[in-house]
């Protein structure tokens, strides 16, 4: 029997990198070494690449240097610690043009598309969803137009979307509007794309927990935080609280999801070291 060809994707999120927070760098180094050994076709980072402060040029420069250690192809989308947050209850304020420019200067585009292994993978800036302020609202409209064009270009290939905030907590048809996920309006637009039959996978981060759901024909996968989460930060209790990353094996008909924790990355544990700054809950 001939096995179907597979494409391997490593999905990392919430690395919270900073030169002042070495425990996260140790975890990132373990992930880089794993990528060197396993040679995935693509590494996708779904945001919160910097430790804490969306206005820290120093942390952005350090995180960009760390990503360039990868010798495999990689793509990234921003998180709320990278460019500011979305409503409700925005952490450190809302996304802004200045913050967006900083991210793009260090990491490149905040949205992208890749044709790989018979799939069409698309990265989105989820912090632009449901914005209501001038420049950011225009950015959101431009991103939706861009997404619709990319979706048409898929031309029947299965589509995987990647973003920082999850599209939903329980189901793509829920009416929740909470900081843990994107807003109701954007969720409805994504649901329409899923129900059209094209979108088969949506990968996200933000929660610092590993979550796998199936909703309206799409697999919703949340990657845990790769960077160690300090004691005392909030747990949403929506999935498995751990440190690690997610490995996907994609074929034309299936998606295999594998959680890789510290031992799988070749380390027994990384202690959370005392530090003057504490990562907020997400």
C-alpha positions in Angstrom: 0.0 0.0 0.0 1.3 3.4 -1.0 1.0 6.0 1.8 -0.1 9.5 0.9 2.6 12.2 0.8 2.5 14.5 3.8 3.6 18.0 4.5 5.0 18.8 8.0 4.2 22.1 9.7 5.5 23.2 13.1 3.2 25.7 14.8 4.7 27.7 17.6 3.1 30.5 19.6 3.6 32.9 22.6 7.4 32.6 22.8 7.5 35.9 24.8 11.2 36.5 23.9 13.4 39.1 25.5 17.1 39.3 26.4 15.9 39.8 30.0 13.9 36.5 30.1 16.4 33.7 29.4 13.9 30.8 30.2 11.9 31.6 27.1 15.1 31.7 25.0 16.0 28.3 26.3 12.7 26.9 25.1 13.0 28.6 21.8 16.5 27.1 21.4 15.0 23.7 22.0 12.4 24.3 19.3 15.1 25.5 16.8 17.1 22.3 17.5 14.0 20.2 16.9 13.3 22.0 13.6 16.9 21.3 12.6 16.5 17.6 13.3 13.0 17.1 11.9 13.2 19.5 8.9 9.6 20.6 8.7 8.4 22.1 5.4 7.3 25.3 7.3 7.4 26.8 10.8 4.5 29.1 11.6 4.6 31.5 14.6 1.1 32.7 15.7 2.3 35.7 17.7 3.3 37.1 21.0 6.8 36.7 19.9 8.0 39.4 22.2 8.1 39.1 26.0 5.6 41.8 27.0 5.7 45.3 25.7 4.4 46.1 22.1 6.4 49.4 22.3 9.8 47.8 23.0 12.1 48.1 20.0 14.7 46.2 22.0 12.5 43.1 22.5 11.3 43.2 18.9 14.9 43.3 17.6 15.9 40.4 19.9 12.9 38.3 18.9 13.6 38.9 15.2 17.2 37.8 15.7 16.0 34.6 17.3 13.6 33.8 14.5 16.4 34.2 12.0 18.2 31.3 13.7 15.7 29.0 11.9 17.2 27.5 8.7 13.8 26.2 7.6 11.2 28.5 6.0 9.1 30.4 8.5 6.2 32.8 8.7 4.8 34.9 11.5 1.6 36.8 12.4 1.4 39.3 15.3 0.0 38.9 18.7 -1.4 41.4 21.2 2.0 41.7 23.0 3.6 42.6 19.6 1.3 45.3 18.2 -1.4 46.1 20.9 -4.7 44.5 21.5 -8.3 44.5 20.3 -11.5 45.1 22.2 -12.7 44.3 24.8 -10.3 44.9 27.6 -7.2 45.6 25.5 -3.9 44.8 27.1 -1.5 47.8 26.9 -3.9 49.6 24.6 -5.2 49.0 21.1 -3.3 48.2 18.0 -2.0 51.3 16.3 -0.2 52.3 13.0 3.0 52.9 14.9 3.0 49.5 16.5 2.1 47.8 13.2 5.0 49.6 11.5 7.4 48.4 14.2 6.3 44.8 13.7 6.5 45.0 9.9 10.0 46.5 10.1 11.3 43.7 12.3 9.4 40.7 10.9 7.9 41.6 7.5 4.3 41.4 6.5 1.6 40.8 9.1 -0.4 38.6 6.7 0.8 36.1 4.1 -0.2 33.1 2.0 1.8 30.0 1.1 1.0 27.2 -1.4 2.5 24.1 0.1 1.9 20.3 -0.2 -1.5 20.7 -1.9 -2.7 23.1 0.7 -3.2 26.9 0.7 -2.0 28.3 4.1 -2.9 31.9 5.0 -1.7 34.0 7.9 -3.9 36.8 9.3 -3.6 39.7 11.7 -6.4 38.9 14.1 -5.8 42.1 16.1 -7.3 44.0 13.2 -10.6 42.1 13.4 -13.7 44.2 14.5 -11.7 47.5 14.7 -13.7 50.8 14.9 -10.9 53.4 14.6 -9.9 55.2 11.4 -6.6 53.8 10.2 -7.1 50.4 11.8 -10.6 50.1 10.3 -9.1 50.8 6.9 -6.4 48.2 7.6 -9.1 45.6 8.5 -11.1 46.3 5.3 -8.0 45.9 3.3 -7.2 42.6 5.0 -10.7 41.2 4.4 -10.4 42.1 0.7 -7.0 40.5 0.5 -8.3 37.4 2.3 -11.2 37.0 -0.2 -8.7 37.2 -3.1 -6.5 34.6 -1.5 -9.4 32.3 -0.8 -10.4 32.5 -4.5 -6.8 31.7 -5.5 -7.0 28.5 -3.4 -9.1 27.1 -6.3 -10.3 24.0 -4.5 -7.2 23.3 -2.4 -7.9 22.8 1.3 -7.2 26.1 3.2 -5.5 26.5 6.6 -5.8 29.8 8.4 -3.3 30.9 11.1 -3.9 33.8 13.5 -3.0 34.8 17.1 -6.5 34.9 18.8 -8.6 31.9 18.3 -11.7 32.3 16.1 -14.0 31.0 18.9 -14.0 29.5 22.4 -16.4 26.6 21.8 -18.0 26.9 18.3 -17.8 29.1 15.2 -21.5 30.0 15.6 -21.3 31.3 19.2 -22.1 34.9 20.0 -19.4 35.5 22.7 -17.4 38.7 22.6 -14.5 38.2 24.9 -10.8 39.1 24.8 -9.9 35.4 24.6 -11.1 35.2 20.9 -11.9 37.4 17.9 -15.2 39.4 17.7 -18.6 38.2 16.7 -18.7 40.0 13.3 -15.3 38.6 12.2 -16.2 35.2 13.5 -19.4 35.2 11.3 -17.4 36.1 8.2 -14.9 33.3 8.9 -17.8 30.9 9.5 -19.1 31.6 6.1 -15.8 30.7 4.6 -15.6 27.5 6.6 -19.2 26.5 5.5 -18.3 27.1 1.9 -16.1 24.0 2.2 -12.7 25.4 1.7 -11.3 26.1 5.2 -10.3 22.9 6.9 -7.9 24.1 9.6 -7.6 27.2 11.8 -4.5 27.4 14.0 -4.1 30.0 16.8 -2.4 30.8 20.1 -3.1 33.5 22.8 -4.6 31.2 25.4 -1.3 29.5 26.5 -3.2 26.2 26.4 -3.4 23.4 23.9 -7.0 23.1 22.5 -8.4 21.0 19.7 -12.0 21.5 18.6 -14.1 20.6 15.5 -16.7 23.1 14.3 -18.7 23.3 11.1 -16.2 21.1 9.2 -13.0 22.8 10.4 -10.4 21.7 12.9 -9.6 24.5 15.4 -6.2 24.0 17.0 -4.7 26.2 19.8 -1.0 26.0 20.3 0.3 26.2 23.9 2.8 28.9 24.9 6.3 27.8 23.9 7.9 30.2 26.4 7.5 29.1 30.0 4.5 30.7 31.6 5.3 32.2 35.0 3.5 30.9 38.1 0.5 33.1 39.0 -0.7 33.9 35.5 -4.3 33.1 34.7 -5.3 29.8 33.2 -8.4 29.7 31.1 -9.0 26.0 31.7 -10.2 25.6 28.1 -7.5 23.1 27.2 -4.2 21.6 28.4 -2.0 24.1 30.2 1.6 23.3 29.2 4.6 24.5 27.3 5.4 23.2 23.8 4.4 23.4 20.2 2.1 21.6 17.7 3.2 19.5 14.7 0.8 19.0 11.8 1.1 16.4 9.1 -1.0 17.5 6.2 -2.2 15.4 3.3 -4.9 16.2 0.8 -7.5 14.4 2.9 -6.3 14.5 6.5 -4.8 16.6 9.2 -2.8 14.9 11.9 -2.1 17.0 15.1 0.7 16.1 17.5 1.5 18.1 20.7 5.2 18.3 21.5 6.1 19.1 25.1 9.4 19.8 26.8 10.6 16.2 26.8 9.7 15.8 23.2 11.9 18.8 22.4 14.8 17.2 24.1 14.7 18.9 27.5 13.3 17.7 30.8 12.1 21.0 32.1 12.9 24.7 32.0 12.6 26.4 35.3 10.8 29.8 35.5 13.5 32.1 36.8 12.7 35.1 39.0 12.5 38.3 36.9 11.3 41.8 37.4 8.7 41.6 34.7 5.7 39.2 34.7 3.9 38.1 31.6 0.2 39.0 31.8 -2.5 36.4 31.4 -2.4 36.3 27.6 
